[in-house]
């Protein structure tokens, strides 16, 4: 009988970095993705009171990037859970504290995703 060599574990591919999109709010709390943008564009939109959303498979990376965008754009950031009064599809987000400007930096989680435009 031959001795079988142990299989070496295959290294996991590095996770895909989050992507940032313009966003609009739809019915029942839905966040609808618009065009793909970069972080600098997202910060300009947030300063103007527009919505953006961070999407990707890594929830922590999404949350971290969303917080950075909001802080860079508005100086402060308050992390908020999905607002139940907005509807069942609402996403967690960051917003300035205190307001203004209006708008949110939404981010996807494992259980809550955006809608495609």
Buried (B, 14 or more C-beta within 10 A) or exposed (E): EEEEEEEEEEEEEEEEEBBBBBBBBBEEBBBBBBEEBEBEBBBEBBBEBBBBBBBBEBBEBBBBBBBBBBBBBBEEBEBBEBEEEBBEBBBBBBBBEEEEBEBBBBBBEEEBBBBEE
